[in-house]
Amino acid sequence: MTDMFLEKFRALVPKYLEDEWQEEDGLTPDELDDALSDHSFTIPLVLREFYLAIGGCEDLMEAYHYFWDPEELEVDDEGFLMFLEDEDEQFTWGFRTADLSIPDPIVWRRNNARGQWKSEEGTFSEFVFDMFEWAFNDDED
């Protein structure tokens, strides 16, 4: 399968961390497969390539919001695969499990206090690029 997003995710390292991308910034395919082996679901291509590109880069994986490590991914009772939480644990982001076969599915956000999911109306790749732009440029205001 062709890498659709891998290089774009790798480019986040020099863009925001002013350093060259290194192999240790990402997970190897074997590391990722091992981390996912206990799950009964398959992650979307875009999330797989995200982990392969920057799954080992703590400065990006924990930039204001916290991306869950692959072994920590879980599906909630409402059928959402959760992958990200904000630092205050007010919101969780995920995909509908019905959309996991889509290469770059729409992201949904749950208000943790109310337990309600709402579409972010953007794909994972759009969401991630926008989120990092916001997280790394917010300090300049």
PEUR-V558717 format. One record per residue. N is the residue number from 1. PHI is phi as a letter, one per 40 degrees, with the letter a starting at -180 (* if undefined). Layout:
# PEUR-V558717
N,PHI / N,PHI
This chain:
# PEUR-V558717
1,* / 2,c / 3,c / 4,c / 5,b / 6,d / 7,c / 8,c / 9,c / 10,c / 11,c / 12,c / 13,c / 14,c / 15,c / 16,b / 17,b / 18,f / 19,a / 20,c / 21,c / 22,b / 23,d / 24,c / 25,c / 26,b / 27,c / 28,c / 29,d / 30,c / 31,c / 32,c / 33,c / 34,c / 35,c / 36,c / 37,c / 38,c / 39,c / 40,c / 41,b / 42,b / 43,c / 44,c / 45,d / 46,c / 47,c / 48,d / 49,c / 50,c / 51,c / 52,c / 53,c / 54,b / 55,c / 56,b / 57,b / 58,d / 59,c / 60,c / 61,c / 62,b / 63,c / 64,g / 65,b / 66,b / 67,c / 68,c / 69,c / 70,d / 71,c / 72,c / 73,d / 74,a / 75,b / 76,c / 77,c / 78,c / 79,g / 80,b / 81,c / 82,c / 83,b / 84,a / 85,a / 86,c / 87,c / 88,c / 89,f / 90,c / 91,b / 92,b / 93,b / 94,a / 95,b / 96,c / 97,c / 98,c / 99,b / 100,c / 101,c / 102,c / 103,d / 104,b / 105,c / 106,c / 107,c / 108,b / 109,b / 110,b / 111,c / 112,c / 113,c / 114,c / 115,g / 116,b / 117,c / 118,b / 119,c / 120,c / 121,f / 122,a / 123,c / 124,d / 125,c / 126,c / 127,c / 128,c / 129,c / 130,c / 131,c / 132,c / 133,d / 134,c / 135,c / 136,c / 137,b / 138,c / 139,c / 140,c / 141,c
